[in-house]
Amino acid sequence: MNYEDRIVCFLDILGFKEHVKESNSSKSKVKEIADALLAVRRALDIDSPDEIDRDGANITQFSDSIVISFKCDEKSGVFYTLLKLIWIQATLVNHGMLVRGSIVKGDFIHNDKILFGQGIIDAYEAETKAAVYPRIILGNDVLHIALNYAEHNPVQEAGYISKMIKQDTDSLYYIDYLGEGVESEFNDPEFEYIDYLKKIRDIIDSNIGAKSIGIKTKYGWLKSKHNQNIDKISDRLKKLGISPIDLKSKHK
C-alpha cells in the first residue's frame, strides 16, 4: 500500500459541541442535529445503495467532521467537489448550522476502512489555524490542479470555478456560499435564494451577540460578507418588492 497524491478536504461543523450540549435537555434538538447530518449524507450520496462513483471521490463522515478526497489527476475533480461543498454549506445553513474547512493537496490513503497521511494532517491544520471564519479555504495549488485536469475546456472550467470562489482580504480563496456560487444551484433562485439569505441573517443575529470573542469574530466576518452581498443585489431585491434592509443583520 502506497500514498496517493490526492486533493483532501476536511470539514468541521461550527459550534457542534454547543448543539450537542443543548440536545441533552431537548429531544427536538436531538432530531434537529440528526436531520442535519442525514441531510449532508444525502447531499453527498454517502449511503447510495448503487455505490455510485461520486465523481471519483472517497467520502467519510464521522460526528461533525467530513473528509472528501480524490486523486489529483481526476478529471474536473476540483470543480465537482466545489459543487458538493456548496451544497453541504447550503444544506447546513438550512438547518441553522455553518461549516468551516480547507482543501489541500497532499499524500493520503483514503478508503472505506482507513484514512491517514500528511494530506489530512495539513487539511486539519489549515481548517483550525487558517480558515478561522465560517468558510472553506483552498490554495493556489488546488486551483492550478483544477485547470490542469479539466473535463471541460480549461477556459470554461476557470469560468465555472471563478463563480464559486472568492479571494478574501487575507488573500486566501474560499468557497462563496453567499452569492452567485450558491444562488445558481437553487431550483427556483428568485425565491429559494431569498429564503436562504434570511436563514443566514438569522444565524448571524442568533450568534453574534455571544460573550466569546472567538465566536463574535467568526460571526462578525459572516455579517460583513452577508451585508456586502445584500448591497450587491439590492437593486434586484427592490424589483421583487423586498427591502434590502430587512435581509441585513442589524447587530452593531
C-alpha positions, 0 to 999 in steps of 0.5 A, a space after each residue: 500500500 502506497 500514498 496517493 497524491 490526492 486533493 483532501 478536504 476536511 470539514 468541521 461543523 461550527 459550534 457542534 459541541 454547543 448543539 450537542 450540549 443543548 440536545 441533552 435537555 431537548 429531544 427536538 434538538 436531538 432530531 434537529 442535529 440528526 436531520 442535519 447530518 442525514 441531510 449532508 449524507 444525502 447531499 453527498 450520496 454517502 449511503 447510495 445503495 448503487 455505490 455510485 462513483 461520486 465523481 471519483 471521490 472517497 467520502 467519510 463522515 464521522 460526528 461533525 467532521 467530513 473528509 472528501 478526497 480524490 486523486 489529483 489527476 481526476 478529471 474536473 475533480 476540483 470543480 465537482 467537489 466545489 459543487 458538493 461543498 456548496 451544497 453541504 454549506 447550503 444544506 447546513 445553513 438550512 438547518 441553522 448550522 455553518 461549516 468551516 474547512 480547507 482543501 489541500 493537496 497532499 499524500 493520503 490513503 483514503 478508503 472505506 476502512 482507513 484514512 491517514 497521511 500528511 494530506 489530512 494532517 495539513 487539511 486539519 491544520 489549515 481548517 483550525 489555524 487558517 480558515 478561522 471564519 465560517 468558510 472553506 479555504 483552498 490554495 493556489 495549488 488546488 486551483 492550478 490542479 483544477 485547470 490542469 485536469 479539466 473535463 471541460 475546456 480549461 477556459 470554461 472550467 476557470 469560468 465555472 470555478 471563478 463563480 464559486 470562489 472568492 479571494 478574501 482580504 487575507 488573500 486566501 480563496 474560499 468557497 462563496 456560499 453567499 452569492 452567485 456560487 450558491 444562488 445558481 444551484 437553487 431550483 427556483 433562485 428568485 425565491 429559494 435564494 431569498 429564503 436562504 439569505 434570511 436563514 443566514 441573517 438569522 444565524 448571524 443575529 442568533 450568534 453574534 451577540 455571544 460573550 466569546 470573542 472567538 465566536 463574535 469574530 467568526 460571526 462578525 466576518 459572516 455579517 460583513 460578507 452577508 451585508 456586502 452581498 445584500 448591497 450587491 443585489 439590492 437593486 434586484 431585491 427592490 424589483 421583487 418588492 423586498 427591502 434590502 434592509 430587512 435581509 441585513 443583520 442589524 447587530 452593531 
